[in-house]
Amino acid sequence: LGERQGKLEAVASLAMAELSNDKLFVHAGVVEWRGKAILIPGKSHSGKSTLSAEMVKCGATYNSDEFAVIDERGCVTAYPKPLSIREPGKQKQRSVPVEKIGGRIGNESLTVGLVVVSHYESNATWKPQPLSPGIGLLSLLENTHSAQRTPSRAIQTLKQVAENALIVKSARGDASMVASKILSEMPL
């Protein structure tokens, strides 16, 4: 029953993300730091959950490792669920309550201060390069559910984020080595 329930929950989440008419769902990890959201958009297996967990271990507040739920003003609301952590080299995920790693769950609506466009590469060095708002918007858009169904709404919403946040891009190595560096990138 557990595996079937997990699959059913995943399908329901994707349907909600695709069909929502009032919120935009971006496939991303989200943590709160210094009163603002840090978004980590990316495809599955890019390391969003691992990086989100490491930032939580550094003191960030957990909001999601699945979706950044963004309203029409460009603000993010929490979508908390247990972290989905993969063991190195394995496909299967295990659910880990954020409290088990010493974290806490956020519940505030947050403006986005930082967007981290990144993916894991063994031996990569964190060298963040700023992205323009336009390129940043495209990076968010490619991870946005419903973008094909409602492209103008997706672009208008993501424009709010891209124009007001610092957006950086870099490959990264081990999440534990870069989490605190990424947190230090957050604009004051």
C-alpha positions as CSV (number, residue, x, y, z in Angstrom):
1,L,0.0,0.0,0.0
2,G,2.8,2.4,0.8
3,E,4.3,2.5,-2.7
4,R,0.9,2.8,-4.3
5,Q,-0.1,5.6,-2.0
6,G,3.2,7.4,-2.9
7,K,2.5,7.1,-6.6
8,L,-1.1,8.3,-6.1
9,E,0.1,11.3,-4.1
10,A,2.7,12.1,-6.9
11,V,0.0,11.9,-9.6
12,A,-2.4,14.1,-7.5
13,S,0.4,16.7,-6.9
14,L,1.2,16.9,-10.6
15,A,-2.4,17.3,-11.6
16,M,-2.8,20.1,-9.0
17,A,0.3,21.8,-10.4
18,E,-0.8,21.5,-14.0
19,L,-4.5,22.5,-13.4
20,S,-4.2,25.3,-10.8
21,N,-5.7,28.5,-12.1
22,D,-4.7,30.8,-9.2
23,K,-1.1,29.7,-8.4
24,L,1.9,28.8,-10.5
25,F,3.8,25.6,-9.6
26,V,7.5,25.6,-10.4
27,H,9.4,22.4,-9.9
28,A,11.9,23.7,-7.3
29,G,13.2,23.5,-3.8
30,V,12.4,26.4,-1.6
31,V,14.0,27.6,1.6
32,E,13.6,30.8,3.6
33,W,16.6,32.8,4.5
34,R,16.7,36.3,5.9
35,G,13.0,36.7,5.5
36,K,13.1,35.9,1.7
37,A,12.7,32.8,-0.4
38,I,15.5,31.0,-2.2
39,L,14.3,29.0,-5.2
40,I,16.2,26.1,-6.6
41,P,14.4,25.2,-9.9
42,G,15.3,22.0,-11.6
43,K,14.3,18.7,-13.1
44,S,14.2,15.5,-11.0
45,H,17.7,14.2,-10.1
46,S,19.3,17.7,-10.3
47,G,19.9,17.8,-6.6
48,K,17.1,20.2,-5.4
49,S,16.2,18.1,-2.4
50,T,19.8,17.4,-1.3
51,L,20.7,21.1,-1.6
52,S,17.5,22.2,0.2
53,A,18.2,19.8,3.1
54,E,21.8,21.0,3.4
55,M,20.6,24.7,3.6
56,V,18.1,23.7,6.3
57,K,21.0,22.1,8.2
58,C,22.8,25.5,7.9
59,G,19.7,27.2,9.5
60,A,17.4,28.0,6.6
61,T,13.7,27.3,7.0
62,Y,12.2,24.6,4.8
63,N,9.3,25.4,2.5
64,S,9.4,22.7,-0.2
65,D,11.6,20.3,-2.2
66,E,8.9,19.8,-4.8
67,F,7.2,23.0,-5.8
68,A,7.6,26.7,-5.5
69,V,4.0,27.8,-5.3
70,I,3.9,31.3,-6.7
71,D,1.0,33.8,-6.6
72,E,0.3,36.5,-9.1
73,R,2.4,39.0,-7.1
74,G,5.4,36.7,-7.4
75,C,5.3,35.6,-3.8
76,V,6.0,32.0,-2.7
77,T,3.8,30.1,-0.2
78,A,5.0,26.9,1.5
79,Y,4.3,23.5,0.0
80,P,5.8,21.4,2.8
81,K,6.0,17.7,2.6
82,P,8.7,15.4,3.9
83,L,12.0,15.7,2.0
84,S,12.5,13.2,-0.7
85,I,16.1,12.1,-0.4
86,R,17.9,9.6,-2.7
87,E,20.7,7.5,-1.5
88,P,23.9,8.2,-3.5
89,G,23.8,6.1,-6.7
90,K,20.2,4.9,-6.2
91,Q,16.9,5.8,-7.8
92,K,14.6,5.1,-4.9
93,Q,13.7,8.0,-2.6
94,R,12.9,7.9,1.1
95,S,10.8,10.4,2.9
96,V,12.6,12.3,5.6
97,P,10.6,14.7,7.9
98,V,12.5,18.0,8.0
99,E,12.5,18.0,11.8
100,K,14.7,14.8,11.6
101,I,17.5,16.9,10.3
102,G,17.0,19.7,12.8
103,G,14.8,21.9,10.5
104,R,11.6,23.8,10.8
105,I,8.8,24.3,8.3
106,G,7.9,27.8,7.1
107,N,4.4,29.1,6.7
108,E,4.9,32.7,5.5
109,S,4.2,34.2,2.1
110,L,7.7,35.3,0.9
111,T,9.1,37.5,-1.8
112,V,11.9,35.7,-3.7
113,G,15.4,37.1,-3.0
114,L,17.5,34.5,-4.8
115,V,17.1,32.0,-7.6
116,V,19.8,29.3,-7.8
117,V,19.9,27.7,-11.2
118,S,22.2,24.7,-10.5
119,H,22.7,21.0,-10.8
120,Y,25.0,18.5,-9.3
121,E,28.2,17.5,-11.0
122,S,30.9,15.5,-9.2
123,N,34.0,17.6,-8.6
124,A,32.3,20.8,-9.8
125,T,33.3,24.1,-8.2
126,W,30.6,26.6,-7.1
127,K,31.2,29.7,-9.3
128,P,27.9,31.5,-9.5
129,Q,27.4,33.8,-12.5
130,P,24.5,36.3,-12.4
131,L,21.8,35.8,-15.0
132,S,19.7,38.6,-16.6
133,P,16.0,38.7,-15.6
134,G,15.1,37.4,-19.1
135,I,17.4,34.4,-19.0
136,G,16.4,33.8,-15.3
137,L,12.7,33.9,-16.4
138,L,13.4,31.3,-19.0
139,S,15.2,29.1,-16.5
140,L,12.1,29.2,-14.2
141,L,9.7,28.8,-17.1
142,E,11.3,25.5,-18.2
143,N,10.5,24.1,-14.8
144,T,7.0,25.4,-14.6
145,H,3.9,23.2,-14.7
146,S,1.1,24.6,-16.8
147,A,3.4,26.9,-18.8
148,Q,2.2,25.3,-22.0
149,R,-1.4,25.5,-21.0
150,T,-1.3,29.1,-19.8
151,P,1.9,30.6,-21.1
152,S,0.9,34.3,-20.7
153,R,0.0,33.8,-17.1
154,A,3.2,31.9,-16.4
155,I,5.3,34.5,-18.0
156,Q,3.6,37.4,-16.2
157,T,3.9,35.6,-12.8
158,L,7.6,34.6,-13.3
159,K,8.4,38.1,-14.6
160,Q,7.5,39.4,-11.1
161,V,10.1,36.9,-9.6
162,A,12.8,37.5,-12.2
163,E,12.7,41.3,-12.0
164,N,13.0,41.4,-8.2
165,A,15.4,38.5,-7.3
166,L,19.1,37.9,-7.8
167,I,19.4,35.0,-10.2
168,V,22.7,33.0,-10.3
169,K,23.8,29.9,-12.2
170,S,26.6,27.4,-11.6
171,A,27.2,23.7,-11.5
172,R,27.9,22.5,-8.0
173,G,29.6,19.7,-6.3
174,D,28.6,18.2,-3.0
175,A,25.7,20.1,-1.5
176,S,27.2,20.1,2.0
177,M,30.2,22.1,0.6
178,V,28.1,24.8,-1.1
179,A,25.0,25.3,1.0
180,S,26.5,28.0,3.2
181,K,28.1,29.7,0.2
182,I,24.7,29.9,-1.5
183,L,23.0,31.3,1.7
184,S,25.7,34.0,1.7
185,E,24.6,35.0,-1.8
186,M,21.2,36.2,-0.6
187,P,20.9,40.0,-1.1
188,L,20.2,41.9,2.1
